[in-house]
Amino acid sequence: MNTLELEYDLVVVGGGTAGPMAAIKAKERNPALRVLLIDKAHVKRSGAISMGMDGLNNAVIPGHATPEQYTREITLANDGIVDQSAVYAYAQHSFATIEQLDRWGVKFEKDETGDYAVKKVHHMGSYVLPMPEGHDIKKVLYRQLKRARVEITNRIVVTRVLTDADGAACGVLGFDCRTADFLVVRAKAVVLSCGAAGRLGLPASGYLMGTYENPTNAGDGYAMAYHAGAELSNLECFQINPLIKDYNGPACAYVTGPLGGYTANARGERFIQCDYWSGQMMWEFYQELQGGKGPVFL
């Protein structure tokens, strides 16, 4: 067992989607930066969308939705327990990111006028943007990583963020999942892009890979941030979906919903209006608004 020590300006942990985007953006801002991207699998096919995805569920595109609408939707969906400034910041930058991905070669569905063909699932705005060739998104990101000259280290499981005497992040500690060699990376800054905590809920079968999120989204990023002294927020919020037997995923919420699908009981009756529970909360809220009893929030 060996110990390898490296030194960079910036180390990004997680090679799914957010990690590569963070690394590429850093190099765009300053091409001279020494940037290392670390992934516990292989960046070419890793993360929650390792084999691609069929659409963006949170595309905030002018003419279809506004950052204010999106922030209201997310606030309501989480019963007010949300960092609105972070949600609003995301919404403001969403369209620019979509345009950049489009230029890089990610295929989004467009209508006959060339506008993005956004589908409506929520009440106030349309946020679901189909991706007919979404299986290529990791290939596209990998090409951009190479063009930006981001260094990549695969098969490394990062376990801790290193901190200095003042508590500031100064690197990471991990190990090679194939050789068990230790890796110590010293850095001026650390970005954690490790995905969600997908195994907090399992289907009734107990099948360990039957998670809604990618099962490799183990919550390790949250754990590392916590141990490094970072402030964590919104962990009390989680998503529950009506499920098909032995399948844990949003069957109707985002997949068939925009095409007219809905969740029905054994008698063929639709038993909720929105086919995902946060959406049902929104539906009931709007019913209250129509009766003049709706609460006022930000």
C-alpha positions in Angstrom: 0.0 0.0 0.0 1.5 3.3 -1.1 0.7 7.0 -0.4 0.6 9.4 -3.3 0.8 13.2 -2.6 -0.4 15.8 -5.2 -0.8 19.5 -5.2 -3.3 21.7 -7.1 -4.9 25.1 -7.0 -8.4 23.5 -7.1 -9.7 20.0 -6.5 -13.2 19.1 -7.6 -14.7 15.9 -6.0 -17.3 14.2 -8.1 -17.4 13.5 -11.9 -21.1 13.4 -12.6 -22.5 16.6 -14.1 -21.9 19.4 -11.5 -18.2 18.4 -11.0 -17.1 18.6 -14.6 -19.1 21.9 -15.0 -17.4 23.4 -12.0 -13.9 22.3 -13.2 -14.6 23.6 -16.8 -15.9 26.9 -15.4 -12.8 27.4 -13.2 -10.5 26.8 -16.2 -12.6 29.2 -18.3 -12.2 31.9 -15.6 -8.4 31.3 -15.3 -6.8 28.9 -17.8 -3.6 28.9 -15.7 -5.3 27.2 -12.7 -4.1 23.7 -11.9 -7.5 21.9 -11.6 -7.9 18.2 -10.6 -11.2 16.4 -11.0 -11.6 13.2 -8.8 -14.2 10.5 -9.3 -14.8 7.2 -7.5 -15.8 5.6 -10.9 -14.7 6.8 -14.3 -15.7 10.3 -15.4 -16.7 9.1 -18.9 -19.7 7.2 -17.5 -20.2 8.2 -13.9 -22.7 10.0 -11.7 -26.5 10.0 -11.5 -26.8 10.4 -15.3 -24.0 8.1 -16.3 -26.0 6.8 -19.2 -27.7 10.1 -20.0 -31.1 11.5 -19.2 -34.3 12.2 -21.1 -34.8 15.8 -20.0 -34.1 18.7 -17.6 -36.8 19.0 -14.9 -35.7 22.5 -13.9 -35.1 24.5 -17.0 -35.9 28.2 -16.3 -36.2 29.6 -19.8 -37.4 33.2 -20.7 -40.8 33.2 -22.2 -41.7 30.0 -20.4 -40.9 30.7 -16.8 -39.2 33.3 -14.6 -36.8 33.0 -11.7 -39.5 34.4 -9.4 -42.0 31.7 -10.5 -39.5 29.0 -10.1 -38.5 30.1 -6.6 -42.1 30.3 -5.6 -42.7 26.7 -6.9 -39.7 25.3 -5.1 -40.6 27.2 -1.9 -44.1 25.8 -1.9 -43.0 22.3 -2.8 -40.7 22.2 0.3 -43.3 23.8 2.6 -41.2 26.9 2.9 -38.1 25.0 4.2 -35.6 26.1 1.5 -32.8 28.5 0.9 -34.6 30.9 -1.4 -31.4 32.9 -2.3 -29.7 29.7 -3.6 -32.8 28.6 -5.6 -33.1 32.1 -7.1 -29.5 32.2 -8.0 -29.8 28.8 -9.8 -32.9 30.0 -11.7 -31.1 33.2 -12.8 -28.2 31.2 -14.3 -30.2 28.3 -15.7 -30.8 29.6 -19.2 -27.2 30.6 -19.8 -26.1 27.1 -18.8 -28.6 25.5 -21.1 -27.4 27.7 -24.0 -23.8 26.7 -23.2 -24.6 23.0 -23.2 -26.5 23.5 -26.5 -23.4 25.1 -28.0 -21.3 22.1 -26.8 -23.5 19.7 -28.6 -26.1 18.5 -26.0 -29.4 18.1 -28.0 -32.5 19.7 -26.5 -36.0 19.4 -28.1 -37.0 22.5 -30.0 -40.2 23.5 -31.8 -40.7 24.5 -35.4 -39.5 28.1 -34.6 -36.3 26.9 -33.1 -37.4 27.7 -29.5 -36.9 25.2 -26.7 -39.9 22.9 -26.5 -40.5 23.1 -22.8 -43.3 21.0 -21.3 -45.6 22.0 -18.4 -45.8 19.9 -15.2 -46.0 22.6 -12.5 -48.7 25.2 -12.1 -47.0 28.5 -12.7 -44.3 27.8 -15.2 -43.0 25.3 -17.7 -39.7 23.8 -16.6 -39.4 20.3 -18.3 -37.1 20.4 -21.3 -36.8 17.1 -23.2 -33.4 15.9 -24.4 -33.9 13.5 -27.4 -30.2 12.5 -27.4 -29.5 12.9 -23.7 -27.5 9.7 -23.6 -24.6 11.7 -25.0 -24.3 14.3 -22.3 -21.4 12.6 -20.4 -19.5 12.3 -23.7 -20.0 16.0 -24.4 -18.8 17.0 -20.9 -15.8 14.7 -21.1 -14.7 16.3 -24.4 -15.0 19.7 -22.7 -12.9 18.6 -19.8 -10.2 17.5 -22.2 -10.4 20.7 -24.2 -10.1 22.8 -20.9 -7.1 20.6 -19.9 -8.6 19.6 -16.6 -6.6 16.8 -15.0 -8.7 13.7 -14.0 -8.1 11.0 -11.5 -10.6 8.1 -11.7 -11.3 5.3 -9.2 -10.5 7.4 -6.1 -12.9 7.4 -3.2 -12.5 10.6 -1.3 -13.3 10.3 2.4 -12.3 13.6 4.0 -11.8 17.3 3.3 -8.6 18.4 4.9 -8.6 21.7 6.8 -5.9 24.0 8.0 -5.4 25.5 11.5 -8.0 28.2 10.7 -10.6 25.6 9.5 -10.3 26.5 5.8 -10.3 23.6 3.3 -6.8 22.8 2.1 -7.2 19.5 0.3 -8.7 16.1 0.4 -7.9 12.5 1.5 -8.9 9.4 -0.3 -8.0 5.9 -1.5 -7.8 4.0 -4.8 -10.7 1.6 -4.8 -8.7 -1.0 -6.9 -5.2 -0.8 -5.4 -6.1 0.6 -1.9 -3.3 3.1 -2.2 -3.8 6.4 -0.3 -4.1 9.7 -2.0 -3.4 13.1 -0.4 -4.2 16.1 -2.5 -3.3 19.6 -1.2 -5.2 22.4 -2.7 -6.1 26.1 -2.3 -9.8 25.3 -2.7 -12.1 22.3 -2.7 -15.4 21.9 -4.5 -17.7 19.0 -3.4 -20.0 17.8 -6.2 -21.0 14.4 -4.9 -24.7 14.2 -5.7 -27.6 13.5 -3.4 -28.2 10.9 -0.7 -30.1 8.3 -2.7 -30.2 5.5 -0.2 -32.2 7.3 2.5 -35.3 5.5 1.1 -35.6 2.1 -0.4 -38.5 0.2 -2.0 -40.6 -2.2 0.0 -38.5 -5.1 -1.5 -35.4 -3.8 0.4 -33.4 -4.1 -2.8 -30.2 -2.1 -2.2 -30.0 -0.9 -5.8 -33.7 0.0 -6.0 -33.2 3.7 -5.2 -34.8 6.6 -7.0 -31.4 8.3 -7.1 -28.3 6.6 -8.4 -27.4 4.2 -5.7 -23.8 5.5 -5.8 -25.2 8.8 -4.5 -24.4 7.7 -1.0 -24.4 11.1 0.7 -20.7 11.1 1.1 -20.4 14.7 0.0 -22.7 15.8 2.9 -20.7 13.7 5.3 -17.4 15.2 4.2 -18.8 18.7 4.3 -20.1 18.1 7.8 -16.9 16.8 9.2 -15.0 19.7 7.7 -17.3 22.1 9.6 -19.5 23.3 6.7 -23.1 24.5 7.3 -25.6 22.0 5.9 -29.1 23.1 4.9 -32.3 21.6 3.6 -31.4 18.0 4.6 -34.9 17.8 6.2 -36.4 18.0 2.7 -36.8 14.9 0.6 -39.0 13.7 -2.3 -41.5 10.9 -2.3 -43.1 9.6 -5.5 -46.1 7.3 -6.2 -44.4 4.1 -7.2 -45.0 1.2 -9.6 -44.5 -2.2 -7.9 -40.8 -2.9 -7.2 -39.8 0.3 -9.0 -38.5 3.4 -7.2 -38.8 6.4 -9.5 -41.1 9.2 -10.7 -43.0 7.2 -13.2 -45.6 9.8 -14.0 -44.2 13.0 -12.4 -41.7 13.9 -15.1 -41.7 11.0 -17.5 -45.2 10.5 -18.7 -46.9 13.5 -17.1 -45.9 16.0 -19.8 -47.4 13.6 -22.4 -50.7 13.2 -20.6 -50.0 10.2 -18.3 -51.3 10.0 -14.7 -51.3 7.7 -11.7 -54.4 5.6 -11.3 -55.6 3.0 -8.8 -56.7 -0.6 -9.5 -60.1 0.7 -10.7 -58.5 3.0 -13.2 -59.4 6.1 -11.2 -56.9 9.0 -10.9 -56.4 9.5 -7.2 -54.1 12.5 -7.0 -54.0 15.5 -9.3 -50.3 16.0 -9.9 -48.7 12.6 -9.6 -45.9 13.7 -7.3 -46.5 14.7 -3.7 -44.9 18.1 -3.8 -47.0 18.8 -6.9 -50.1 17.7 -4.9 -49.2 20.1 -2.2 -49.1 22.9 -4.8 -52.4 21.7 -6.3 -54.1 22.0 -2.9 -52.5 25.3 -2.3 -53.9 26.8 -5.5 -57.3 25.4 -4.7 -57.1 27.3 -1.4 -56.0 30.4 -3.3 -59.1 30.2 -5.5 -61.2 30.1 -2.3 -59.4 33.2 -1.0 -57.7 31.3 1.8 -54.2 31.0 0.4 -51.3 32.1 2.6 -48.8 34.8 1.5 -45.2 33.9 1.3 -42.1 35.4 -0.3 
